[in-house]
Amino acid sequence: MSAPLLQPAFSDPVLDAQRGFRAALKALAGPGLIQTLHASPSLEGLAPATYALCLALLDGDTPLWLAPSFDTPVIRANLAFHCGCPLTSHRETARFALLDAEDLLDLSGFDLGNDRYPDQSCTLLVQLPSLDGGAGQAWRGPGIQTEHRVHLPVAEGFWREREQRNEFPRGLDLFFAAGHAFIGLPRSTRVTRTAEELA
């Protein structure tokens, strides 16, 4: 017998969504600092932190674009039911996008906002196998006292893609999630390779 398409979401929808939303804001306010959502539900194909971010951030006013690896009946049904978010097949109309590491080498088409309404840009939710294990980087900018050292396991080409689309205040904000943890990378953060990596 096949499992039902709809799966449980937050056990306390209002309180847990508020908790997830506050953690998301905290992640963008302190780029590179790990946030953990222990009480996150799970959904086939999504890490608990990824699913929790979706439940906290998506609603009827936030069209979502799904990368092919997340475009499954289970994910589509549960996000539509629990979040009420419309699903779009056009990157240009998405307010959020769900990606994995393989999708980061092409960020073309996503809305970068404009000088008057930079907040209308697309936010990328990126699911990774881990938040560690990649090349060392130094993150600097607002919300960071000196620098944060980050080792995300993503391809070098992603950073070039991001740089090409980052013309502050326009640009893309990102969340990287793995397991129950996630970090934020706002457009205002400057990312450079660490001295150890450059040596």
Beta strands, then each sheet from edge to edge (+ up, - down):
strand 1: 35-36
strand 2: 64-66
strand 3: 87-88
strand 4: 96-100
strand 5: 123-127
strand 6: 137-140
strand 7: 148-150
strand 8: 173-178
strand 9: 181-185
strand 10: 190-193
sheet 1: 1+ 9- 8+ 5+ 4+ 2+ 3+
sheet 2: 7+ 6- 10+
end
